[in-house]
Amino acid sequence: MTQTIRIALVGAGFAGQAHAFGYRNAQMSDALSGLRITLDTVVDPNLELAGEVARRYGFRRTTAFLDEMLTDPDIDAVSVALPNFAYLDVLTRILRSGKHVFAEKPLGTSAEEAETLAHVARESGRVAGVGFSFRRVPALAAAQRAVRDGVIGTPYFARGFYYADYAADPMAPRTWRYVQEQSGGGALIDIGMHVIDALTHALGPVSQVSSATLHTVIAERPLPTGGGIGHVAKASETETGIVTTDDTALLTLRFASDCVGAVQLSRVANGAPNQLGIEIFGSKGHVSFDSTRSDEYALYEASNAMPGVDGPRRVIAGPAMPYYSQVSPMRARGTGTGYGEAFIAEIQDFLVAVTAGAELGSSFEAAVHPMRVVGAALESARMAHPVDVLAVD
């Protein structure tokens, strides 16, 4: 018997469209065979944008009103991609309406909000997931698995970085991302969450932020004059506002495993529009991944080294890697997977959890720890001393 799940999308901006792309392609997964995914409603106050997204991805209807969707008993699950400050209210309302929810990261503006939302999710009994998409890039997932499986021995040093240039233009308007109270941080929370998740998914939890330096490069920006999409909005020609979030961040971390790490983040990295990478060194080798070459990772195993010709080898993604066979248009090595396929995989994981009761690794509970790391980094930068990170209860 065919099972049907009806989906609503709240927020039609760039991240919301990435979620829609995931749902549109989710049935590539063998685990979802027999599931009919009905793309039902796009919710956004910008009805013109909502209509464009609905037409592009095949949603049935649009509305500007969240309550209209919440009271619809035919909607089973909701994807949410809104500004950080809206999450506490909106996600709580969705969960208490009895619907499953999948939210773009981060989970609110602070660890306290994330903890509250995790508690609401537990009480609701619904599936509640967070979109840490990068962990589902097959090559990065394979590199993380190699670390967890001990291929490189005991990890002792790691580096993670994320460079983006969406904020490099000083005339880009001061939207919510540039206001601490509305965002919870700048580069640290916006792109840093992906790096923290990539490292902790391989190495386990962070026990301490040993140091943090946060720097605002562009201290003042024109105020926005209306709504925008993603990082794009109209800017005032006469009014400006102070930026209260970081453009660049440098962190040093200590993991519970006693590995130490460094994190480098910039949202003003001219010429690097969207680049995430990790390097992890252990007692028997190392792995590295760079999203600009997303269909591969590098692996060095000291036990296989030959003097004079040793070095890391290039490992091309293929069906033996996590997620690959469920997102690649051809189930063969070298056919290319990366950023877009990761959104398919995260939605597949969510839908399998909803329909088959599978455990969801990127749950609200799992999102609390990265938010605690962000909070510790903010305190470390403010107080100029190490800050311990509480373990998740």
Phi, psi and omega in degrees: 000133181285132176262140180245137173233131183255132188244139168243149178241123178251110184104111186256018178284197185301313182293321177298321178294326176295322175297316179300320176301319178297313180295322182299331184247006189296331185284007168294342181283130176299329182291346180253015178301131180090355178269129174262116180263114180257116177276107194264300193224137169252125180251119177197137178296336175273091186293332177295314177296315179303319179295320178297316180293319179299316180293321185292321187252353174092026174286151187283324186204173180226158173206153175267357191242121179298318184299328179298322178284319184298328182269004179274111183290347181278345179278123182265322187218150186229130171262137185232128176219087185233169172304148186306322186291344182273349192292317185303313181289308188292313181294323176299315181295320180295312181297319181287346174279353177093012181258149172288154184219142174231120187244139171295148178288161354277172184270075181093200183252357184199165176298324180297318178293319178299318179296320177298316181293322176298321178295316178299319179297317179299316181296325185287332185074008179268161173284129181227114185236158180237141187276074169274082190292321188300327181298347182256006167294122188307316183293320177293319178299322179291321178296317178297320179296322179299321178293313181296328181277000176082015182299326180259015179078212181274117180293137178231343178211139179220151174226136174230146179214154172214120178243132177217161182235018183295339181252011185289333180281117182293347179266000173297134188290157180278079175281187184302333181296340184258009181240118187303316184295333183267335186250329185086001180153168179261244177304326182306314184264328187288307178254337181295330179301322179294320180291315179301317179294319180299320181285316183289332178294334177267323192250350185091185189290155173276132178262337183204137163269105185287326176200156178209131174239119179245133186224131174261113184280316180251102193279343183216138182224158174294146179286150177287151181244016179169182180292162179217180178236123179061237181264008186251126177206161178282146184243144176292147176268352186234333186251140179231167178216157180282136174275128183243014176238166186276141171269328178227152179214139175232121182236146164243136188235152168238129180268159180299336178282355182084003169291147174248156183211163177232141179234131179238128184225140173208132173257007179238032185274088181305129178088359178234081189295328183192093187221115175246142177208157173223152170225132179228124182251135180229182184291344182236008180157197177206162172233154173211151180216141177224124186294344175288347171231065195287349182265020180203162168219167180251140180226128173242126177241113184300329182293338180259006185288140175245121182309131178093334180229019181280163179156170180293148177253151181274124181249114183275137182296147179194183186301340179287346181272154178303143173074337193305309186293341182267351184233341183280137178294340174229126184276064180213152182297147172081010180269356170095118172220153180181228191303308183295317181297331179296326177290324174299312184297321182292324178290321176301314178301317180298313183293324177294322177295320181291315190268336184238359178075016179291152178290138179255113184296327181260058180279173173302320179302315182292335182280349181293317184299311177303326178291326175293325177296317177300314179299319178294323179294319177299317179291320179297318179295322183288321186261349179059044173208164180297148178228126178287149178253124181292140174290151177289133182297000000 
